[in-house]
Amino acid sequence: MLAESYCDWWSLAGVDALVGEVPAGWLDVPVANDAAAPRRSPVLAEPEVAPLHAALQRVEAPAKGEPKGPVALPGEWDAFQLWLAEHPDVPGSQWDARRVLPQGTPDSALMVLAAWPEVDDQRDGTLFTGPAAQLLDAMLRAIGLTRGDCYIASLAVTRPAGGRCDESDAAELDRLLRHHVALARPQRLLLVGSDMLRLATGRPLADVRGKLLDLNHDGGKVEAVAIAHPAMLLARPAHKAAAWDSLKLLNRGR
């Protein structure tokens, strides 16, 4: 009975013969387990990825074109004024669509020049508006002049963000400055504000207060003095005395 039980167990396990007709090769190592056989990494199919939305796709920056040369500056007064008002390549016109243009005529007794319009000037379309205008008029009267005697302009016809420009813009504005003064041919020049002085001379206002300067331009040179902007003088009245010391220099030789 015990032998029959063993036979039944092996029969249930699927073993029903002691020797098969085909050699089993029990000692052969399967190819998959052969250490000498080259191993191959399984090749996995890459999952399909949906394309990114156009707004998220990487776009290569276009190659930079050739840098533009210096902007051509009109040599005649009327053409220059029209160019300041309308031409898209005017240095200092790129910061705002509203341009604040000069007022007055060439050969004036005094050219009053700021770096760029103030916020209120940009809004109103006129240089030196509001309380700053009243103080400027008072300073001009103190040296025997009115606005009608002056040519009033800003170097840039629009205001840069934060009232600052980078070095490349400053270089173009410096070139425009010399050309503008040469065409205006003023008897004297009043540089208004620390930004204007920095662009014209590279010096801080504190170094030139009460000093007569010479500004070289395309046609020669013109005497100049520098004062703080009237808006700053209103905020810091203690600086008015230094501005008066500079303004008095404009009366010398008149």
ZAMARGU-4260 file (C-alpha; in steps of 0.2 Angstrom, whole numbers, plus 5000, padded with zeros to 4 digits):
<rodrens>
0) 5000/5000/5000 | 5014/5012/5004 | 5022/5009/4987 | 5005/5012/4978 | 5004/5028/4988
5) 5021/5034/4982 | 5016/5030/4964 | 4999/5039/4965 | 5008/5054/4972 | 5021/5055/4958
10) 5007/5052/4945 | 4997/5067/4952 | 5013/5077/4951 | 5014/5073/4932 | 5028/5060/4933
15) 5022/5044/4924 | 5038/5037/4917 | 5056/5033/4923 | 5064/5037/4907 | 5058/5048/4893
20) 5061/5045/4875 | 5070/5062/4873 | 5086/5066/4883 | 5082/5079/4896 | 5099/5087/4897
25) 5097/5091/4915 | 5115/5097/4916 | 5114/5110/4902 | 5114/5128/4907 | 5101/5138/4899
30) 5107/5152/4888 | 5098/5165/4898 | 5109/5160/4913 | 5125/5157/4903 | 5138/5169/4911
35) 5148/5169/4895 | 5134/5174/4884 | 5133/5193/4880 | 5119/5201/4891 | 5107/5212/4882
40) 5097/5226/4890 | 5079/5224/4887 | 5073/5236/4874 | 5059/5246/4881 | 5047/5255/4870
45) 5047/5274/4873 | 5031/5280/4880 | 5021/5292/4868 | 5022/5310/4875 | 5010/5323/4870
50) 5018/5338/4862 | 5019/5354/4873 | 5007/5368/4871 | 5015/5381/4859 | 5016/5394/4873
55) 5027/5381/4883 | 5039/5376/4869 | 5056/5382/4869 | 5060/5394/4856 | 5078/5398/4851
60) 5082/5417/4852 | 5084/5424/4834 | 5102/5428/4829 | 5106/5446/4833 | 5107/5457/4818
65) 5121/5469/4814 | 5121/5483/4827 | 5114/5500/4820 | 5127/5514/4817 | 5125/5531/4825
70) 5108/5539/4821 | 5109/5553/4808 | 5106/5570/4816 | 5098/5583/4805 | 5109/5598/4802
75) 5096/5612/4799 | 5086/5619/4814 | 5068/5616/4807 | 5072/5599/4801 | 5080/5595/4818
80) 5064/5601/4827 | 5053/5590/4816 | 5064/5575/4818 | 5063/5577/4837 | 5044/5577/4836
85) 5041/5563/4824 | 5056/5552/4820 | 5056/5534/4828 | 5075/5534/4830 | 5077/5549/4841
90) 5088/5544/4856 | 5077/5546/4872 | 5061/5544/4863 | 5059/5525/4866 | 5052/5526/4884
95) 5035/5534/4881 | 5024/5537/4866 | 5021/5555/4873 | 5035/5567/4868 | 5039/5583/4877
100) 5046/5595/4864 | 5057/5611/4866 | 5050/5628/4867 | 5058/5644/4861 | 5070/5649/4847
105) 5088/5648/4843 | 5101/5661/4847 | 5092/5664/4864 | 5100/5672/4879 | 5099/5656/4889
110) 5096/5638/4885 | 5088/5629/4900 | 5091/5611/4898 | 5085/5596/4908 | 5090/5578/4906
115) 5072/5572/4903 | 5054/5577/4907 | 5047/5575/4925 | 5032/5564/4928 | 5021/5580/4928
120) 5029/5586/4912 | 5026/5570/4903 | 5008/5571/4908 | 5005/5589/4903 | 5016/5589/4888
125) 5026/5604/4894 | 5043/5606/4903 | 5044/5613/4920 | 5025/5613/4925 | 5017/5616/4942
130) 5026/5622/4957 | 5043/5619/4948 | 5038/5631/4934 | 5034/5644/4947 | 5051/5643/4955
135) 5060/5642/4938 | 5051/5658/4933 | 5056/5666/4949 | 5075/5661/4947 | 5075/5668/4929
140) 5067/5684/4935 | 5081/5686/4948 | 5094/5686/4933 | 5083/5698/4922 | 5076/5685/4911
145) 5059/5677/4907 | 5054/5661/4898 | 5052/5671/4882 | 5070/5675/4883 | 5075/5657/4884
150) 5076/5641/4874 | 5069/5627/4885 | 5072/5609/4881 | 5075/5592/4888 | 5089/5581/4882
155) 5078/5566/4880 | 5060/5569/4874 | 5053/5556/4885 | 5056/5550/4903 | 5065/5533/4906
160) 5057/5522/4919 | 5063/5527/4936 | 5072/5542/4929 | 5088/5532/4924 | 5095/5526/4908
165) 5109/5513/4904 | 5126/5517/4897 | 5122/5514/4879 | 5107/5526/4879 | 5118/5539/4889
170) 5131/5538/4875 | 5118/5542/4861 | 5111/5556/4872 | 5128/5564/4874 | 5130/5564/4856
175) 5113/5572/4854 | 5117/5585/4867 | 5132/5592/4858 | 5122/5593/4842 | 5107/5601/4850
180) 5117/5614/4858 | 5127/5618/4842 | 5111/5621/4833 | 5102/5631/4847 | 5118/5643/4848
185) 5113/5650/4865 | 5123/5664/4873 | 5123/5654/4890 | 5118/5637/4895 | 5109/5632/4911
190) 5110/5613/4916 | 5096/5608/4927 | 5097/5593/4938 | 5110/5581/4943 | 5105/5569/4929
195) 5108/5582/4916 | 5125/5587/4924 | 5130/5569/4925 | 5126/5566/4906 | 5135/5582/4901
200) 5150/5582/4911 | 5151/5565/4921 | 5153/5576/4937 | 5141/5577/4953 | 5132/5592/4956
205) 5141/5596/4973 | 5157/5598/4963 | 5151/5612/4952 | 5140/5622/4962 | 5145/5640/4960
210) 5157/5637/4946 | 5157/5642/4928 | 5159/5628/4916 | 5163/5626/4897 | 5153/5614/4887
215) 5161/5609/4871 | 5150/5605/4856 | 5151/5602/4838 | 5153/5621/4834 | 5164/5626/4848
220) 5160/5629/4867 | 5147/5638/4877 | 5148/5644/4896 | 5136/5634/4907 | 5131/5633/4925
225) 5122/5619/4934 | 5108/5620/4947 | 5097/5607/4956 | 5080/5604/4948 | 5067/5616/4954
230) 5057/5601/4960 | 5071/5596/4971 | 5074/5613/4978 | 5056/5614/4983 | 5058/5598/4993
235) 5075/5604/5000 | 5075/5623/5002 | 5092/5623/5010 | 5099/5620/4993 | 5092/5636/4986
240) 5107/5646/4991 | 5119/5635/4981 | 5108/5637/4966 | 5108/5656/4968 | 5127/5656/4969
245) 5127/5647/4952 | 5114/5658/4944 | 5123/5674/4948 | 5137/5668/4937 | 5125/5670/4922
250) 5125/5689/4925 | 5144/5691/4923 | 5149/5699/4907 | 5131/5704/4902
</rodrens>
